[in-house]
Amino acid sequence: MSDSFPLSQARVGARGVIVQVGDHGDHDEHAIELERRLLEFGLVEGARIEVLHEGGIKRDPIALRVDEAVVALRRREAASLMVRADEAA
């Protein structure tokens, strides 16, 4: 996955496709709960995302369009999502 990057590094206007949710090697209870919550928000592998907005303080939180929904995440949560840039964007 060398062409992918953590969603937390994306800026407004960035578009891509989620290629990994969570750290599959981390079995920490907090990491498992975070992965479950992200999946419930529709942040699943293959979902198309677009960064719509960044907060004013340390660019946190970020607002994303996920397929047809809008979701807000803290950057530390977004770091759990690996994204491949959308070449068509």
Backbone as CSV, one residue per row, in Angstrom:
resi,resn,N_x,N_y,N_z,CA_x,CA_y,CA_z,C_x,C_y,C_z
1,MET,0.827,-1.199,0.000,0.000,0.000,0.000,0.861,1.249,0.000
2,SER,1.901,1.284,-0.800,2.818,2.417,-0.814,2.167,3.681,-1.363
3,ASP,1.112,3.565,-2.158,0.459,4.744,-2.703,-0.672,5.248,-1.812
4,SER,-0.791,4.699,-0.621,-1.834,5.127,0.305,-1.217,5.944,1.439
5,PHE,-2.085,6.672,2.143,-1.637,7.537,3.229,-2.743,7.620,4.279
6,PRO,-2.394,8.008,5.520,-3.423,8.157,6.551,-4.345,9.325,6.206
7,LEU,-5.619,9.160,6.406,-6.593,10.214,6.134,-6.279,11.477,6.935
8,SER,-5.643,11.331,8.069,-5.314,12.489,8.906,-4.388,13.476,8.198
9,GLN,-3.688,13.050,7.146,-2.774,13.927,6.408,-3.465,14.672,5.268
10,ALA,-4.701,14.338,4.969,-5.413,14.945,3.844,-5.837,16.373,4.181
11,ARG,-5.915,17.187,3.144,-6.345,18.576,3.267,-7.698,18.765,2.577
12,VAL,-8.316,19.922,2.796,-9.609,20.225,2.180,-9.523,20.042,0.673
13,GLY,-10.515,19.373,0.128,-10.573,19.114,-1.304,-10.008,17.767,-1.709
14,ALA,-9.259,17.139,-0.809,-8.677,15.826,-1.122,-9.800,14.808,-1.311
15,ARG,-9.617,13.941,-2.308,-10.580,12.867,-2.577,-9.832,11.557,-2.674
16,GLY,-10.505,10.491,-2.267,-9.859,9.194,-2.351,-10.808,8.067,-2.030
17,VAL,-10.207,6.892,-1.881,-10.940,5.671,-1.567,-10.281,5.033,-0.352
18,ILE,-11.082,4.627,0.615,-10.552,3.982,1.809,-10.047,2.592,1.432
19,VAL,-8.797,2.301,1.795,-8.218,0.995,1.478,-7.978,0.149,2.731
20,GLN,-8.008,0.778,3.916,-7.844,0.014,5.158,-8.477,0.780,6.312
21,VAL,-9.191,0.061,7.155,-9.809,0.642,8.344,-9.145,0.027,9.557
22,GLY,-8.535,0.852,10.388,-7.886,0.377,11.598,-6.540,-0.268,11.329
23,ASP,-5.854,-0.569,12.417,-4.555,-1.240,12.356,-4.818,-2.705,12.663
24,HIS,-4.808,-3.531,11.639,-5.194,-4.940,11.811,-4.269,-5.705,12.750
25,GLY,-3.116,-5.149,13.087,-2.201,-5.815,14.004,-2.401,-5.389,15.448
26,ASP,-3.234,-4.370,15.671,-3.434,-3.814,17.017,-4.694,-4.409,17.627
27,HIS,-4.539,-5.123,18.731,-5.693,-5.738,19.380,-6.040,-5.051,20.694
28,ASP,-5.577,-3.809,20.858,-5.898,-2.986,22.016,-7.413,-2.727,22.035
29,GLU,-8.009,-2.756,23.214,-9.456,-2.578,23.339,-9.916,-1.242,22.751
30,HIS,-9.145,-0.180,22.982,-9.499,1.138,22.439,-9.467,1.120,20.910
31,ALA,-8.455,0.505,20.318,-8.318,0.436,18.858,-9.466,-0.361,18.247
32,ILE,-9.867,-1.435,18.893,-10.976,-2.253,18.400,-12.279,-1.460,18.440
33,GLU,-12.504,-0.722,19.523,-13.710,0.101,19.649,-13.728,1.213,18.591
34,LEU,-12.591,1.858,18.363,-12.506,2.909,17.351,-12.820,2.339,15.971
35,GLU,-12.238,1.188,15.634,-12.503,0.567,14.341,-13.990,0.259,14.178
36,ARG,-14.632,-0.232,15.213,-16.073,-0.528,15.169,-16.877,0.743,14.894
37,ARG,-16.519,1.837,15.584,-17.233,3.112,15.393,-17.043,3.648,13.975
38,LEU,-15.842,3.563,13.460,-15.585,4.044,12.102,-16.417,3.262,11.091
39,LEU,-16.487,1.955,11.269,-17.284,1.115,10.373,-18.767,1.486,10.452
40,GLU,-19.260,1.800,11.657,-20.657,2.201,11.823,-20.958,3.513,11.104
41,PHE,-19.963,4.394,10.993,-20.125,5.665,10.274,-20.111,5.475,8.762
42,GLY,-19.876,4.266,8.283,-19.812,4.014,6.860,-18.408,4.127,6.290
43,LEU,-17.419,4.258,7.169,-16.024,4.357,6.746,-15.481,2.950,6.554
44,VAL,-15.855,2.363,5.437,-15.497,0.976,5.118,-14.559,0.959,3.922
45,GLU,-13.819,-0.132,3.765,-12.928,-0.272,2.620,-13.732,-0.155,1.328
46,GLY,-13.252,0.663,0.416,-13.931,0.887,-0.846,-14.806,2.131,-0.877
47,ALA,-15.077,2.717,0.304,-15.908,3.927,0.343,-15.125,5.112,-0.217
48,ARG,-15.811,5.945,-1.004,-15.190,7.146,-1.557,-15.339,8.277,-0.535
49,ILE,-14.253,9.032,-0.344,-14.285,10.134,0.621,-13.812,11.426,-0.043
50,GLU,-14.267,12.542,0.536,-13.786,13.868,0.153,-13.698,14.694,1.428
51,VAL,-12.582,15.376,1.645,-12.435,16.248,2.810,-13.122,17.569,2.484
52,LEU,-14.143,17.911,3.272,-14.949,19.096,3.021,-14.514,20.302,3.835
53,HIS,-14.049,20.072,5.073,-13.788,21.188,5.985,-12.763,20.774,7.038
54,GLU,-11.979,21.742,7.498,-11.052,21.540,8.617,-11.386,22.551,9.698
55,GLY,-11.318,22.134,10.948,-11.547,23.037,12.059,-10.443,24.087,12.146
56,GLY,-10.701,25.155,12.880,-9.766,26.266,12.977,-8.571,26.023,13.881
57,ILE,-8.717,25.173,14.867,-7.633,24.920,15.808,-6.939,23.622,15.424
58,LYS,-5.689,23.728,15.006,-4.892,22.571,14.578,-5.596,21.742,13.511
59,ARG,-6.436,22.408,12.689,-7.162,21.738,11.603,-8.032,20.582,12.104
60,ASP,-8.531,20.692,13.322,-9.278,19.598,13.939,-10.625,20.106,14.424
61,PRO,-11.726,19.424,14.188,-11.910,18.161,13.470,-11.985,18.399,11.966
62,ILE,-12.160,17.314,11.220,-12.344,17.414,9.779,-13.731,16.870,9.429
63,ALA,-14.338,17.466,8.415,-15.629,16.986,7.912,-15.376,16.279,6.593
64,LEU,-15.978,15.121,6.450,-15.790,14.283,5.256,-17.118,13.965,4.612
65,ARG,-17.114,13.898,3.305,-18.242,13.279,2.606,-17.811,11.831,2.406
66,VAL,-18.632,10.914,2.880,-18.372,9.475,2.736,-19.524,8.923,1.916
67,ASP,-19.229,8.633,0.651,-20.280,8.279,-0.296,-21.312,9.411,-0.267
68,GLU,-22.494,9.211,0.288,-23.524,10.265,0.290,-23.724,10.907,1.663
69,ALA,-22.979,10.499,2.689,-23.134,11.030,4.044,-22.015,12.011,4.370
70,VAL,-22.242,12.858,5.385,-21.202,13.755,5.887,-20.900,13.345,7.327
71,VAL,-19.605,13.185,7.622,-19.147,12.711,8.922,-18.034,13.625,9.404
72,ALA,-17.994,13.900,10.716,-16.895,14.669,11.301,-16.046,13.739,12.159
73,LEU,-14.725,13.873,12.025,-13.777,13.049,12.784,-12.653,13.914,13.320
74,ARG,-12.112,13.510,14.436,-10.871,14.117,14.910,-9.729,13.540,14.076
75,ARG,-8.671,14.293,13.932,-7.537,13.827,13.120,-6.923,12.560,13.697
76,ARG,-6.909,12.416,15.026,-6.319,11.184,15.589,-7.155,9.965,15.227
77,GLU,-8.473,10.146,15.042,-9.320,9.044,14.581,-9.091,8.797,13.088
78,ALA,-8.942,9.880,12.322,-8.711,9.765,10.882,-7.390,9.068,10.579
79,ALA,-6.454,9.095,11.532,-5.161,8.419,11.337,-5.325,6.911,11.230
80,SER,-6.474,6.392,11.659,-6.752,4.950,11.594,-7.248,4.504,10.227
81,LEU,-7.424,5.446,9.316,-7.938,5.137,7.983,-6.861,5.380,6.943
82,MET,-6.580,4.360,6.132,-5.641,4.514,5.029,-6.434,4.755,3.755
83,VAL,-5.978,5.755,2.990,-6.707,6.211,1.810,-5.785,6.188,0.596
84,ARG,-6.328,5.833,-0.532,-5.611,5.943,-1.811,-6.222,7.141,-2.536
85,ALA,-5.364,8.056,-2.987,-5.838,9.254,-3.675,-6.643,8.879,-4.905
86,ASP,-7.696,9.637,-5.161,-8.534,9.448,-6.342,-7.872,10.165,-7.510
87,GLU,-7.363,9.432,-8.465,-6.632,9.994,-9.603,-7.529,10.876,-10.481
88,ALA,-8.838,10.627,-10.471,-9.745,11.387,-11.316,-10.057,12.765,-10.742
89,ALA,-9.719,12.977,-9.474,-10.087,14.246,-8.813,-9.215,15.385,-9.276
